[in-house]
Amino acid sequence: MGRKQRILVDAEHALEALLRRRKRRRPPESFRIEAYGGHGGPEGVVVRGRVLDNPAPAAAVEGEGIGAAVRRSLGQFATDELAAVPLRVAVGDAVADVETDREGYFRVELRPSRLGEPWERGLVELRAAYRGLEPGFRTTTAIRVPGPDARFGVVSDVDDTIVETGVQRLGEMLLQTFAGSELTRTPFEGAPDLYRDLADGDRNPVFYVSSSPWNLHAFLSGFLRHRDFPIGPLLLRDLIGDHDGRARKHERIEEILRLHPQLSFVLIGDSGEKDPAIYADIVRAHPGRVSAVYIREVRLDPGDGRVEQVTDAWDADVPFVLAADSDAVRRHAASIGLL
């Protein structure tokens, strides 16, 4: 973490502490448990979520104006996080108690003896009194559990990999983030069909691992459903990050590989940021676990050399494909038996 980011994190934590001191004496007005789903298998199950004190953002509506879209988008970031909330998480016959951290997040790992496939139902509930609230608040969450017939898993980036975001164009990215919705954002041509074919129904799990903040979880879930992508766990990051490196994409992918040791994986990303280098690290750290790496070419300057720095040093017996479009990925995936 750089010095500027550390200063932002420290300032955020100081402001949160001040707000908590002011509010801790009164009950939350809009208490809600926002479950982010989970995934796992015999090696364990991870469930994540956040507890907030603000109403859920309104759903997007066809034909809505820019003002409504901006208000909803800003509402996703203007959150009132609740710290030290006592929760109980249950998946199958496994139960674990956890408290939210200073930013309202919780993460718990359980080891149920039995799991339903391809999805298991989890439960998250308030397990003790909290600031005047009595136990009983609860929400359900979906846990992805690949079955024994799964051939492989897919780990995919989101921004500029399946949805056109313009990460390299700051103004365009901000406009699309705040003035758009899951109904208006555009997937890359052919991407939904490609991902459905890779998923083969619910047979092969798809994990969406992104540097987007958790604040956009509801938006991204809605986008996947609206554009008919296969549904799978979304693993995002904190808005700013913390001293423990919460924002690192490596950790999310390492978690997926650890909890699904029976699967090999296909890694899909884009050339705009750090996906090629991150995926190269994963391939080196986990020999035999990656079947192919696909990188969508989205650079404003394809000759900037960033991808070439990775490919020139590529010494793994794993295909690395820099693809112009979804069709190029499809052709190669078919040629090696993934489709």
C-alpha positions as CSV (number, residue, x, y, z in Angstrom):
1,M,0.0,0.0,0.0
2,G,1.4,3.4,-1.0
3,R,1.7,6.4,1.3
4,K,-1.2,8.3,-0.3
5,Q,-3.5,5.3,0.0
6,R,-2.5,4.7,3.6
7,I,-3.3,8.3,4.5
8,L,-6.8,7.8,2.9
9,V,-7.3,4.6,4.8
10,D,-6.3,6.2,8.1
11,A,-8.6,9.2,7.5
12,E,-11.5,6.9,6.6
13,H,-11.0,4.9,9.8
14,A,-10.8,8.0,11.9
15,L,-14.0,9.4,10.4
16,E,-15.7,6.0,11.0
17,A,-14.7,5.9,14.6
18,L,-16.1,9.4,15.2
19,L,-19.4,8.5,13.5
20,R,-19.7,5.3,15.5
21,R,-19.2,7.1,18.8
22,R,-22.0,9.5,17.9
23,K,-24.4,6.8,16.8
24,R,-23.7,3.9,19.2
25,R,-26.4,5.0,21.7
26,R,-29.3,4.8,19.3
27,P,-30.7,1.8,17.4
28,P,-30.0,1.6,13.6
29,E,-32.8,3.0,11.5
30,S,-32.4,0.8,8.4
31,F,-30.5,-2.3,9.6
32,R,-29.8,-4.8,6.9
33,I,-27.5,-7.7,6.3
34,E,-26.2,-7.6,2.8
35,A,-25.0,-11.2,1.9
36,Y,-22.5,-11.6,-0.9
37,G,-23.0,-15.3,-1.3
38,G,-20.3,-17.9,-1.0
39,H,-18.6,-20.9,-2.6
40,G,-16.8,-24.1,-1.6
41,G,-17.0,-27.9,-1.2
42,P,-15.6,-30.6,1.0
43,E,-12.5,-28.5,1.8
44,G,-14.7,-25.8,3.3
45,V,-17.1,-23.0,2.4
46,V,-16.5,-19.2,2.5
47,V,-19.4,-16.8,3.1
48,R,-19.1,-13.0,2.9
49,G,-21.3,-10.1,3.5
50,R,-21.7,-6.7,5.1
51,V,-24.0,-5.1,7.7
52,L,-25.3,-1.6,6.9
53,D,-27.7,1.0,8.3
54,N,-29.2,2.4,5.1
55,P,-31.9,1.4,2.8
56,A,-31.0,-0.8,-0.2
57,P,-30.7,1.1,-3.4
58,A,-33.8,1.3,-5.6
59,A,-34.0,-1.1,-8.5
60,A,-33.1,0.2,-12.0
61,V,-36.1,0.9,-14.3
62,E,-36.1,0.8,-18.1
63,G,-36.1,4.3,-19.5
64,E,-35.2,6.1,-16.3
65,G,-33.5,9.4,-16.5
66,I,-29.8,10.2,-15.7
67,G,-30.8,11.9,-12.4
68,A,-32.4,8.7,-11.1
69,A,-29.4,6.6,-12.2
70,V,-26.9,9.0,-10.5
71,R,-28.9,9.1,-7.3
72,R,-29.1,5.3,-7.1
73,S,-25.3,4.9,-8.0
74,L,-24.3,7.4,-5.3
75,G,-26.5,5.6,-2.8
76,Q,-24.5,2.5,-3.3
77,F,-21.4,4.3,-2.0
78,A,-23.0,6.5,0.7
79,T,-23.2,3.6,3.1
80,D,-23.4,3.6,6.9
81,E,-21.4,0.5,8.0
82,L,-22.1,-1.2,11.3
83,A,-19.1,-2.6,13.2
84,A,-19.0,-5.4,15.9
85,V,-22.4,-6.8,14.9
86,P,-22.8,-10.3,16.3
87,L,-23.8,-12.7,13.5
88,R,-24.5,-16.4,13.2
89,V,-23.8,-18.0,9.8
90,A,-25.2,-21.5,8.9
91,V,-24.5,-23.6,5.9
92,G,-25.8,-27.2,5.9
93,D,-25.1,-28.6,9.3
94,A,-22.2,-26.2,10.0
95,V,-22.7,-23.1,12.1
96,A,-20.2,-20.3,12.9
97,D,-20.4,-17.1,15.0
98,V,-18.6,-13.9,13.7
99,E,-18.6,-10.2,14.3
100,T,-18.4,-7.5,11.6
101,D,-15.2,-5.6,11.3
102,R,-14.8,-1.8,11.5
103,E,-16.2,-1.4,7.9
104,G,-19.2,-3.7,8.5
105,Y,-17.7,-6.7,6.6
106,F,-17.8,-10.3,7.7
107,R,-16.1,-13.4,6.3
108,V,-16.5,-16.8,7.7
109,E,-15.3,-20.3,6.7
110,L,-17.2,-23.4,7.6
111,R,-16.9,-27.1,7.0
112,P,-20.4,-28.7,6.5
113,S,-20.5,-32.5,6.3
114,R,-23.1,-32.3,3.5
115,L,-23.7,-29.8,0.7
116,G,-26.3,-29.5,-2.0
117,E,-25.1,-29.2,-5.6
118,P,-24.8,-27.0,-7.6
119,W,-26.2,-24.5,-5.1
120,E,-26.6,-24.7,-1.3
121,R,-28.6,-22.3,0.8
122,G,-26.9,-20.4,3.6
123,L,-28.4,-18.3,6.4
124,V,-27.0,-15.2,8.1
125,E,-28.8,-13.8,11.2
126,L,-28.3,-11.4,14.1
127,R,-27.5,-13.7,17.0
128,A,-27.6,-11.3,19.9
129,A,-29.0,-7.9,20.8
130,Y,-27.3,-5.0,19.1
131,R,-27.8,-1.3,19.9
132,G,-31.4,-1.9,20.9
133,L,-32.2,-4.4,18.2
134,E,-33.3,-7.9,19.2
135,P,-32.0,-11.1,17.5
136,G,-34.1,-12.3,14.6
137,F,-32.9,-10.2,11.6
138,R,-31.8,-12.7,9.0
139,T,-31.2,-13.2,5.3
140,T,-30.4,-16.1,3.0
141,T,-27.5,-16.4,0.7
142,A,-26.5,-18.8,-2.2
143,I,-23.4,-21.0,-2.0
144,R,-21.9,-22.3,-5.2
145,V,-20.9,-26.0,-4.9
146,P,-19.5,-27.6,-8.0
147,G,-20.6,-31.2,-8.5
148,P,-18.4,-34.2,-9.3
149,D,-19.2,-33.8,-13.0
150,A,-17.6,-30.3,-13.2
151,R,-14.8,-30.5,-15.8
152,F,-13.1,-27.2,-14.9
153,G,-13.8,-23.8,-13.3
154,V,-13.6,-20.3,-14.9
155,V,-12.1,-17.3,-13.1
156,S,-13.0,-14.1,-14.9
157,D,-12.3,-10.4,-14.4
158,V,-15.3,-8.1,-15.0
159,D,-14.3,-4.6,-16.0
160,D,-13.3,-4.5,-19.7
161,T,-13.4,-8.3,-19.8
162,I,-17.1,-9.0,-19.9
163,V,-18.5,-5.4,-19.6
164,E,-17.3,-2.4,-21.5
165,T,-16.1,0.0,-18.8
166,G,-13.3,2.1,-20.2
167,V,-11.0,1.7,-17.2
168,Q,-8.2,3.4,-19.1
169,R,-10.4,6.4,-19.8
170,L,-11.2,7.9,-16.4
171,G,-14.0,10.2,-17.5
172,E,-15.7,7.5,-19.5
173,M,-15.5,5.0,-16.6
174,L,-17.0,7.5,-14.1
175,L,-19.8,8.4,-16.5
176,Q,-20.7,4.8,-17.0
177,T,-20.4,3.9,-13.3
178,F,-22.6,6.7,-12.0
179,A,-25.0,7.4,-14.9
180,G,-25.7,3.9,-16.0
181,S,-27.3,0.8,-14.6
182,E,-27.4,-3.0,-15.0
183,L,-30.0,-2.4,-17.7
184,T,-27.9,0.0,-19.8
185,R,-24.4,-1.4,-19.5
186,T,-23.1,-3.3,-22.5
187,P,-21.4,-6.6,-22.5
188,F,-18.7,-7.3,-25.1
189,E,-20.2,-8.9,-28.2
190,G,-20.4,-12.7,-27.9
191,A,-19.3,-12.7,-24.2
192,P,-22.6,-14.0,-22.7
193,D,-22.8,-16.9,-25.2
194,L,-19.1,-17.8,-24.7
195,Y,-19.5,-17.9,-20.9
196,R,-22.7,-19.9,-21.0
197,D,-20.9,-22.5,-23.2
198,L,-17.9,-22.6,-20.9
199,A,-20.2,-23.1,-17.9
200,D,-22.2,-25.8,-19.7
201,G,-25.3,-25.1,-17.7
202,D,-24.5,-25.3,-14.0
203,R,-21.8,-28.0,-14.6
204,N,-18.7,-25.8,-14.6
205,P,-18.6,-23.0,-12.0
206,V,-17.8,-19.4,-13.0
207,F,-16.1,-17.1,-10.5
208,Y,-16.1,-13.3,-11.2
209,V,-13.1,-11.8,-9.5
210,S,-12.8,-8.0,-9.8
211,S,-11.1,-4.9,-8.4
212,S,-14.5,-3.2,-8.3
213,P,-15.7,-2.3,-4.8
214,W,-18.2,-4.4,-2.9
215,N,-20.5,-1.4,-3.1
216,L,-21.2,-2.5,-6.7
217,H,-22.2,-6.1,-5.8
218,A,-25.9,-5.6,-6.4
219,F,-25.3,-3.8,-9.6
220,L,-22.9,-6.5,-11.0
221,S,-25.3,-9.3,-9.9
222,G,-28.1,-7.5,-11.7
223,F,-26.0,-7.0,-14.8
224,L,-25.0,-10.8,-15.0
225,R,-28.7,-11.8,-14.7
226,H,-30.0,-9.2,-17.2
227,R,-27.4,-10.1,-19.8
228,D,-27.8,-13.8,-19.2
229,F,-24.3,-14.6,-18.1
230,P,-23.9,-17.7,-15.9
231,I,-24.5,-16.9,-12.3
232,G,-21.5,-17.3,-10.0
233,P,-19.8,-15.9,-6.9
234,L,-18.7,-12.3,-7.2
235,L,-15.4,-11.7,-5.3
236,L,-14.7,-7.9,-5.1
237,R,-12.7,-5.6,-2.8
238,D,-13.1,-2.8,-0.3
239,L,-13.5,0.6,-1.7
240,I,-10.1,1.9,-0.5
241,G,-8.4,-1.2,1.0
242,D,-6.7,-1.6,4.3
243,H,-3.3,-2.3,5.8
244,D,-3.7,-6.1,5.3
245,G,-4.1,-5.7,1.5
246,R,-7.8,-6.5,1.2
247,A,-7.7,-5.2,-2.4
248,R,-5.4,-7.9,-3.8
249,K,-6.9,-10.0,-6.6
250,H,-4.3,-12.7,-6.0
251,E,-5.9,-13.6,-2.6
252,R,-9.3,-14.1,-4.1
253,I,-8.0,-16.5,-6.8
254,E,-5.8,-18.3,-4.3
255,E,-9.0,-18.9,-2.1
256,I,-10.9,-20.3,-5.1
257,L,-8.1,-22.8,-6.0
258,R,-7.7,-23.8,-2.3
259,L,-11.5,-24.5,-1.8
260,H,-11.8,-26.4,-5.2
261,P,-8.7,-28.6,-5.4
262,Q,-10.5,-31.1,-7.7
263,L,-10.8,-28.5,-10.5
264,S,-8.4,-27.1,-13.1
265,F,-9.2,-23.5,-14.1
266,V,-9.5,-21.2,-17.1
267,L,-8.4,-17.6,-16.4
268,I,-10.0,-14.8,-18.4
269,G,-9.0,-11.1,-18.1
270,D,-8.0,-8.1,-20.1
271,S,-4.9,-6.2,-21.1
272,G,-5.9,-2.9,-19.7
273,E,-4.5,-3.3,-16.2
274,K,-2.7,-6.1,-14.3
275,D,-4.5,-9.3,-15.3
276,P,-1.6,-10.8,-17.4
277,A,0.9,-10.4,-14.6
278,I,-1.5,-11.6,-11.9
279,Y,-2.5,-14.7,-13.9
280,A,1.2,-15.4,-14.7
281,D,1.9,-15.5,-10.9
282,I,-1.0,-17.9,-10.4
283,V,0.2,-20.2,-13.1
284,R,3.7,-20.3,-11.6
285,A,2.4,-20.8,-8.1
286,H,0.0,-23.6,-9.0
287,P,1.5,-25.9,-11.7
288,G,-1.0,-28.1,-13.3
289,R,-4.1,-26.2,-12.1
290,V,-4.5,-23.8,-15.1
291,S,-5.7,-25.1,-18.5
292,A,-5.5,-21.8,-20.4
293,V,-5.2,-18.0,-19.9
294,Y,-7.2,-15.7,-22.2
295,I,-6.5,-11.9,-22.3
296,R,-8.9,-9.6,-24.1
297,E,-7.0,-6.9,-25.9
298,V,-8.4,-3.5,-24.8
299,R,-5.3,-1.3,-24.6
300,L,-5.4,2.2,-26.0
301,D,-1.8,1.5,-27.1
302,P,-1.3,-2.2,-27.9
303,G,2.4,-1.5,-28.3
304,D,3.0,-0.4,-24.8
305,G,4.8,-3.6,-24.0
306,R,3.0,-4.5,-20.8
307,V,1.6,-7.8,-22.0
308,E,4.8,-8.6,-23.9
309,Q,6.7,-8.4,-20.6
310,V,4.6,-11.3,-19.4
311,T,4.6,-13.4,-22.6
312,D,8.3,-13.0,-23.2
313,A,9.0,-14.5,-19.8
314,W,6.2,-17.1,-20.1
315,D,7.8,-20.5,-19.4
316,A,4.7,-22.5,-18.4
317,D,3.2,-25.2,-20.5
318,V,-0.1,-23.4,-20.5
319,P,-1.7,-21.6,-23.5
320,F,-1.6,-17.8,-23.2
321,V,-3.9,-16.2,-25.7
322,L,-4.1,-12.5,-26.4
323,A,-7.6,-12.3,-28.0
324,A,-9.1,-9.5,-30.1
325,D,-12.7,-10.7,-29.3
326,S,-14.9,-13.4,-27.9
327,D,-14.7,-15.4,-31.1
328,A,-11.0,-15.7,-30.8
329,V,-11.3,-17.1,-27.3
330,R,-14.0,-19.5,-28.5
331,R,-11.9,-20.9,-31.4
332,H,-9.0,-21.6,-29.1
333,A,-11.1,-23.0,-26.3
334,A,-12.7,-25.4,-28.8
335,S,-9.4,-26.4,-30.2
336,I,-8.2,-27.7,-26.8
337,G,-11.4,-29.4,-25.8
338,L,-12.9,-26.8,-23.4
339,L,-16.0,-26.5,-25.5
